[in-house]
Structure formats: C-alpha cells, structure tokens
Amino acid sequence: MKLTGRDFAAKARGAAETCKVFFFCGQDEAGASAAANDIASMLPEPGERVEIPGAELRADPARLGDEARSTSLFGDKRHIWSRVAGDEAHEALKTLLETGDMGAGEACPVIVVATSATDKSRTAKLLEKRKDAVVAMFYPPDLRSVTQSVRAMGDAAGVRLDGAVAERIARAANLDVRLAQSEVTKLATYLDAAPQSPRPGTMEDLDAIGAATEEDGFASLVNAVLSGHGGKVATEIARMKQIGLNPVGTLLAVERRAAQLARISAALGNRRYQDLDKGEKARLGIFWKEERDISEQVQRWRGPKLDRLTMRLTELHRELLTNSQSSELLLAQGLTGIARVAGAGRR
C-alpha cells in the first residue's frame, strides 16, 4: 500500500489494523515522524517499543526478524521502531519478509522512519505492492495544510481554533507539526479543555501560555550553530540554561531549520538561492526576518553535508531521550560540534 501525507489521516487506522510493516519517508521528516507516532498509537496492541538504530539493521540484517518474532521478558506484545538513513533497512526488511513468506512465523509490527529516502528508494519499491506493508511519502508542508492540521489537532484536544489562531501556531512552529502538536496540547491543558468539554482558544490564550516562536526563543542559538558562529554558541547555550529552555525542544528548533534547509535545497536544484521568487519563499516558509540567516545556511549545508547533518541531529535527539539526566551536556557538545563543521569554511 502506498500513501501520501494528504490521504494518510483517512487511511491510517485501517492500515494500522491490517499491516505489519510501515515505511515513512520524504522530505518532510517532521511530518513522517509525527505520522509514525500516530501509527504506533493506533496499533491494536502496540505493547513495548523496541528501538533498533538503522546502522545496526544495516550491519546485521537478520536481527530485525529475530527481534520481531521474539517476545518480551514477560510475554507482552511489542513493536519495533527504527530511524534510518536512506536504504539502511532494506536488507533487514527484505530478510524479514522473505522468511515470513516461507513460514517463519508471525512478526510484530515494524515502523521505520527513513530520512533522505523517497518513495523511489529500494526499500519503498520492496514494500509498496505488498498488502501487509505501507509506504507513506511526506512532501514539504505549506502554511495552509499545516494550519488545517493544527485546527484538526485542536478539535481532537477539545480546543476550538479559528483560522488566524491556527495559522499563528503553524507559523510559530515553522510548519513543524510536532511542535505545533506540543503547543496545542499546552493550550488544551491551560484551558482545561477536552473533547467532551471543548473550549475556544484565542490569541490572548496563546500569549498567556507564552507560545514559543523561533525569534523569541531559539533563533539566535539556531543561527549561531548552523551559520558556524562558533564563538557565539557557548554564550547562547548559557542563555538557554538561564531562561530554562528544554534541551529536546531546543534541538527540535535546530531540526526544524535543518528540515527547512532540505526543502529549500530540493526546491533549488541547480539554481542559486537568489533565484527564488517571493511565492517560492513563502511556500518554503522563508520569512523576511530570517532570510539573511537562511540564505547563508543554505550555502553551508548542501548535498551530502546536509544529509550528514540530518543524521547527526537524529542521533543527538536519540541520545537526549535516552540520557535525560545528561541532556544539557550532550546538547552543548553536539551543537558545538555542528557549529565547528558549519564554520569550517568561514574566513
């Protein structure tokens, strides 16, 4: 089965009930990740999440089948979650499916989020015609679609949002549905809203909860890191600690900008940044206050270098989640290293 971001919401629940392998790909990494989490929550019996890094699947393709057909210590249900780069999971998934077709036994659901992969990749081609598998391709979002998604999030949380409020949340999240969902959840908590007792969400309510935007919270740190201003990074990290910015939330801001740079790079092709017209910039979420920084970062992060950045951010995100007590130190070290790479060509 093959889906896109547009029809995913309508078909996701049916897919979760009938399929065993889910492959999420496309330039909109945030959308793919959010959809993967949705699928995990819709599984009939999700059970324990077992995470296997893409590098481990590539090194040992047989491991996926072993893990998917084993049970937890107490015999509970489980599902496999893997974040990979490109076609790292191809051989592992191929082995899992081939052994299953030969009668190796039922396997638990396997969810793969693939950065730098598309529906034309080898893994997608392996899965797309199977009835027990889903390939979901997510294209870069636009303001209108994310605004609609925010309104749907509000409805699910019991918060009635008009178009202007939903658009503000979408813009503040830089079109990242993960951060937008976080803001909607925060707003619902503030309003004590629920689907059974919905409440309206207003601009004043957003002001009250201090809905974070790039420019009032994370922008200076994001720009220092991705523009290679190494001397500013330590100062910005100290500021982050002083004002209490969450390390994972801070990293998400860097991830959002990296995802935006990937969308811009794909739109440019062989053109220069200066060749983008106003309409293209609007569709890519480039606002005038950010344009100078983004134009510099597009030049610094292109091609394989941008792919390596995405992979490093994914690894760092996983490190923060699994080592929460050391998250501030890990983030500082990771961002300093990225800034060093970005500034390598600076004179």
C-alpha positions as CSV (number, residue, x, y, z in Angstrom):
1,M,0.0,0.0,0.0
2,K,1.3,3.5,-0.9
3,L,0.1,6.6,0.8
4,T,0.9,10.3,0.8
5,G,0.6,12.9,3.6
6,R,-2.7,14.0,2.1
7,D,-4.5,10.7,2.4
8,F,-2.6,9.3,5.4
9,A,-5.1,10.6,8.0
10,A,-8.1,9.0,6.3
11,K,-6.4,5.6,5.8
12,A,-4.0,5.3,8.7
13,R,-6.3,3.5,11.2
14,G,-7.2,0.8,8.6
15,A,-3.5,0.4,7.8
16,A,-2.6,0.1,11.4
17,E,-5.1,-2.8,11.8
18,T,-4.1,-4.7,8.7
19,C,-0.4,-4.1,8.0
20,K,2.8,-5.2,9.8
21,V,5.5,-3.1,8.1
22,F,5.3,0.7,7.9
23,F,7.9,2.8,6.0
24,F,7.7,6.6,6.4
25,C,9.8,8.7,4.1
26,G,10.0,12.0,2.2
27,Q,11.5,15.5,2.6
28,D,9.1,16.4,5.4
29,E,10.9,14.5,8.2
30,A,8.8,16.1,10.8
31,G,5.5,15.0,9.2
32,A,6.9,11.5,8.6
33,S,7.9,11.2,12.3
34,A,4.5,12.5,13.5
35,A,2.7,10.0,11.3
36,A,4.8,7.2,12.5
37,N,3.9,8.1,16.1
38,D,0.3,8.2,15.1
39,I,0.5,4.7,13.6
40,A,2.2,3.4,16.8
41,S,-0.7,4.7,18.9
42,M,-3.3,3.1,16.5
43,L,-1.8,-0.4,16.6
44,P,-4.4,-2.8,18.1
45,E,-1.8,-4.0,20.6
46,P,1.3,-1.8,20.4
47,G,2.9,-3.1,23.6
48,E,6.6,-2.4,24.3
49,R,8.5,-0.2,21.9
50,V,11.9,-1.8,20.9
51,E,14.2,0.7,19.2
52,I,16.9,-0.5,16.7
53,P,19.1,2.1,15.1
54,G,19.5,2.0,11.3
55,A,23.2,1.3,11.5
56,E,22.5,-1.9,13.5
57,L,20.0,-3.1,10.9
58,R,22.5,-2.5,8.1
59,A,25.3,-4.3,10.0
60,D,23.1,-7.3,11.0
61,P,20.0,-7.7,8.7
62,A,18.9,-10.9,10.4
63,R,18.5,-9.1,13.7
64,L,15.2,-7.5,12.7
65,G,13.5,-10.8,12.1
66,D,14.8,-12.2,15.4
67,E,13.6,-9.2,17.4
68,A,10.2,-9.0,15.6
69,R,9.5,-12.7,16.2
70,S,10.6,-12.8,19.8
71,T,8.6,-11.9,22.9
72,S,9.4,-9.6,25.8
73,L,10.6,-10.9,29.1
74,F,7.0,-11.2,30.4
75,G,5.5,-12.3,27.1
76,D,3.9,-9.0,26.4
77,K,3.2,-7.5,22.9
78,R,5.8,-5.3,21.3
79,H,6.6,-3.3,18.2
80,I,9.9,-2.4,16.5
81,W,10.8,1.2,15.9
82,S,13.8,2.2,13.7
83,R,15.0,5.5,12.5
84,V,17.3,5.0,9.5
85,A,19.1,6.9,6.8
86,G,18.1,6.2,3.2
87,D,18.0,2.4,2.5
88,E,19.8,1.3,5.7
89,A,16.8,-1.0,6.5
90,H,16.4,-2.5,3.0
91,E,18.2,-5.9,3.5
92,A,16.7,-6.3,7.0
93,L,13.2,-5.8,5.8
94,K,13.8,-8.0,2.8
95,T,15.0,-10.8,5.1
96,L,12.1,-10.3,7.5
97,L,9.5,-10.5,4.7
98,E,11.2,-13.4,2.8
99,T,11.4,-15.5,6.0
100,G,7.8,-14.7,6.9
101,D,6.6,-15.7,3.4
102,M,8.4,-19.0,3.9
103,G,6.6,-19.7,7.2
104,A,9.0,-18.4,9.8
105,G,6.1,-17.2,12.0
106,E,4.2,-14.1,12.8
107,A,6.2,-10.9,13.4
108,C,5.3,-7.9,15.5
109,P,4.7,-4.5,13.7
110,V,7.8,-2.8,12.4
111,I,7.8,1.0,12.0
112,V,10.7,2.6,10.0
113,V,11.2,6.4,9.7
114,A,13.7,7.0,6.9
115,T,15.5,10.3,6.4
116,S,16.9,11.1,3.0
117,A,14.6,8.5,1.4
118,T,11.7,8.8,-1.0
119,D,9.0,6.5,-2.5
120,K,11.5,5.8,-5.3
121,S,14.0,4.2,-2.9
122,R,14.8,0.5,-3.0
123,T,13.1,0.0,0.3
124,A,9.9,1.7,-0.9
125,K,9.9,-0.4,-4.0
126,L,10.3,-3.6,-1.9
127,L,7.2,-2.7,0.1
128,E,4.7,-0.7,-1.9
129,K,2.9,-3.6,-3.7
130,R,2.5,-5.7,-0.6
131,K,-0.8,-5.9,1.2
132,D,0.8,-6.2,4.6
133,A,3.0,-3.1,4.2
134,V,2.6,0.7,3.9
135,V,4.9,3.2,2.2
136,A,4.0,6.7,3.3
137,M,5.6,9.6,1.4
138,F,5.5,13.1,3.0
139,Y,6.2,16.1,0.9
140,P,7.3,19.5,2.3
141,P,4.3,21.2,4.1
142,D,2.8,24.5,3.2
143,L,1.3,27.0,5.5
144,R,-2.3,26.2,4.5
145,S,-2.0,22.5,5.1
146,V,-0.3,22.9,8.4
147,T,-2.9,25.4,9.5
148,Q,-5.6,22.9,8.7
149,S,-3.7,20.2,10.6
150,V,-3.4,22.5,13.6
151,R,-7.2,23.0,13.6
152,A,-7.7,19.2,13.5
153,M,-5.3,18.8,16.4
154,G,-7.4,21.4,18.3
155,D,-10.6,19.5,17.6
156,A,-9.0,16.3,18.8
157,A,-7.9,18.0,22.0
158,G,-11.1,19.9,22.6
159,V,-9.8,23.3,21.6
160,R,-11.8,25.3,19.0
161,L,-9.3,27.3,16.9
162,D,-10.2,29.8,14.3
163,G,-8.1,30.2,11.2
164,A,-6.0,33.1,12.5
165,V,-5.0,31.3,15.7
166,A,-4.3,28.1,14.0
167,E,-2.1,29.9,11.4
168,R,-0.2,31.7,14.2
169,I,0.6,28.3,15.8
170,A,1.7,26.9,12.4
171,R,4.0,29.9,11.8
172,A,5.4,29.7,15.3
173,A,6.2,26.1,14.8
174,N,7.9,26.9,11.5
175,L,5.4,24.4,9.8
176,D,6.7,21.6,12.1
177,V,3.7,19.5,13.1
178,R,5.5,18.0,16.1
179,L,6.0,21.4,17.7
180,A,2.5,22.5,16.6
181,Q,1.0,19.5,18.4
182,S,3.0,20.4,21.5
183,E,1.6,23.9,21.5
184,V,-2.0,22.6,21.0
185,T,-1.5,20.2,23.9
186,K,-0.1,23.0,26.1
187,L,-3.1,25.2,25.1
188,A,-5.6,22.5,25.9
189,T,-4.0,22.0,29.4
190,Y,-4.1,25.7,30.1
191,L,-7.8,25.9,29.1
192,D,-8.7,22.7,30.9
193,A,-10.2,21.6,27.6
194,A,-11.3,18.1,26.5
195,P,-13.2,16.6,23.5
196,Q,-16.2,16.2,25.9
197,S,-16.0,19.8,27.0
198,P,-14.4,21.9,24.2
199,R,-13.3,25.4,24.8
200,P,-12.3,28.2,22.4
201,G,-8.6,29.1,22.0
202,T,-7.8,32.7,21.4
203,M,-4.8,34.9,20.6
204,E,-4.9,36.1,24.3
205,D,-4.6,32.5,25.4
206,L,-1.6,31.9,23.2
207,D,0.0,35.0,24.7
208,A,-0.8,33.7,28.2
209,I,1.0,30.3,27.7
210,G,3.9,32.0,26.0
211,A,3.7,30.1,22.8
212,A,7.3,30.0,21.7
213,T,8.4,31.3,18.3
214,E,11.7,31.0,16.6
215,E,12.6,34.6,17.1
216,D,11.8,34.9,20.8
217,G,13.3,31.7,22.0
218,F,15.5,29.6,19.8
219,A,16.5,31.7,16.7
220,S,19.8,33.1,18.0
221,L,21.1,29.7,19.0
222,V,19.9,28.0,15.8
223,N,21.6,30.7,13.7
224,A,24.8,30.6,15.7
225,V,25.1,26.8,15.3
226,L,24.0,26.4,11.6
227,S,25.9,29.5,10.4
228,G,29.1,28.3,12.1
229,H,29.4,31.2,14.5
230,G,31.4,29.1,17.0
231,G,32.2,31.9,19.3
232,K,28.5,32.7,19.9
233,V,27.4,29.1,20.6
234,A,28.7,28.9,24.2
235,T,27.0,32.2,25.0
236,E,23.7,31.0,23.5
237,I,23.9,27.7,25.4
238,A,24.4,29.5,28.6
239,R,21.4,31.7,27.8
240,M,19.4,28.6,27.1
241,K,20.1,27.3,30.6
242,Q,19.4,30.7,32.2
243,I,15.9,31.0,30.7
244,G,15.1,27.3,31.1
245,L,14.7,26.2,27.5
246,N,14.2,22.4,27.3
247,P,17.1,20.7,25.6
248,V,14.9,18.5,23.5
249,G,12.8,21.5,22.5
250,T,15.9,23.4,21.7
251,L,17.2,20.6,19.5
252,L,13.8,20.4,17.7
253,A,14.3,24.0,16.7
254,V,17.6,23.1,15.0
255,E,16.0,20.0,13.4
256,R,13.2,22.2,12.0
257,R,15.7,24.6,10.4
258,A,17.6,21.6,9.0
259,A,14.4,20.2,7.6
260,Q,13.6,23.6,6.1
261,L,17.1,23.8,4.5
262,A,16.5,20.4,3.0
263,R,13.2,21.6,1.5
264,I,14.9,24.7,0.1
265,S,17.8,22.7,-1.3
266,A,15.4,20.3,-3.1
267,A,13.4,23.3,-4.5
268,L,16.6,25.0,-5.7
269,G,18.1,22.0,-7.6
270,N,20.9,23.6,-9.6
271,R,19.7,27.2,-9.1
272,R,21.1,29.7,-6.6
273,Y,19.2,30.9,-3.6
274,Q,18.9,34.3,-5.2
275,D,16.8,32.8,-8.0
276,L,13.9,32.0,-5.6
277,D,10.9,34.3,-6.2
278,K,8.6,35.7,-3.4
279,G,6.0,33.0,-4.0
280,E,8.5,30.2,-3.7
281,K,10.0,31.7,-0.5
282,A,6.5,31.9,1.0
283,R,5.8,28.3,0.2
284,L,9.1,27.3,1.7
285,G,8.4,29.2,5.0
286,I,11.1,31.8,4.5
287,F,10.1,34.9,6.3
288,W,11.9,38.2,5.8
289,K,13.3,38.4,9.4
290,E,15.1,35.0,8.8
291,E,16.1,35.4,5.2
292,R,19.6,36.6,5.7
293,D,20.5,33.8,8.1
294,I,18.7,31.1,5.9
295,S,20.5,32.3,2.7
296,E,23.9,31.8,4.4
297,Q,22.9,28.4,5.9
298,V,21.7,27.1,2.5
299,Q,25.2,27.8,1.1
300,R,26.9,26.0,4.1
301,W,24.6,22.9,4.1
302,R,24.1,21.3,0.7
303,G,24.2,17.8,-0.7
304,P,25.9,15.1,1.3
305,K,26.9,17.6,4.0
306,L,23.2,18.3,4.7
307,D,22.4,14.6,4.8
308,R,25.1,14.1,7.4
309,L,23.7,17.0,9.4
310,T,20.3,15.3,9.4
311,M,21.7,12.0,10.5
312,R,23.7,13.7,13.3
313,L,20.7,15.6,14.6
314,T,18.7,12.3,14.6
315,E,21.5,10.6,16.6
316,L,21.7,13.5,19.0
317,H,17.9,13.5,19.5
318,R,18.0,9.8,20.4
319,E,20.9,10.5,22.8
320,L,19.0,13.2,24.6
321,L,15.9,11.0,25.0
322,T,17.9,8.1,26.4
323,N,20.2,10.1,28.7
324,S,17.8,12.8,30.0
325,Q,20.0,13.5,33.1
326,S,22.9,14.5,30.9
327,S,20.8,16.1,28.1
328,E,22.1,19.7,28.6
329,L,25.8,18.5,28.4
330,L,25.1,16.2,25.4
331,L,23.2,19.0,23.6
332,A,26.1,21.5,24.2
333,Q,28.7,19.1,22.9
334,G,26.6,18.1,19.9
335,L,25.7,21.7,18.9
336,T,29.3,22.8,19.3
337,G,30.5,20.1,17.0
338,I,27.9,21.0,14.4
339,A,28.9,24.7,14.6
340,R,32.5,23.7,14.1
341,V,31.6,21.8,10.9
342,A,29.5,24.7,9.6
343,G,32.3,27.2,10.3
344,A,35.0,25.1,8.7
345,G,34.9,27.2,5.5
346,R,34.5,30.6,7.3
347,R,37.3,33.1,7.0
